[in-house]
Amino acid sequence: MTTIDAELDASGLNCPLPILKAKKALASLRGGQVLRVIATDPESVRDFTVFSQQMGHALLEAREDAGRFYFLLRKREG
C-alpha cells in the first residue's frame, strides 16, 4: 500500500491548470513523497504521463473511475 503524503483535487480544471497545481504541490514535498491528484479533464491522462517523464517523477498510478482521473506521483529524489 502506497502512503499518500498530499492530495490535490483539480476537478473541474482544464489543461494546463491540473499540471501547474500539481507542480506547485510537488514543490512543497520532499523527494520520495507521494502526491495524489484527482482530475476530471480527460486530457490529464496524457498530460500527467508526459509531465512525469519530463520532470523525472514516478507515475505510480493513473486510473479512471466514473469520470474522475486519479494519479499517484512520487516526487523524484534530490
Secondary structure, DSSP 4 states (H G I P E B T S, - for coil): -PPP-EEEEETT--TTHHHHHHHHHHHTSPTT-EEEEEE--TTHHHHHHHHHHHHT-EEEEEEEETTEEEEEEEPPP-
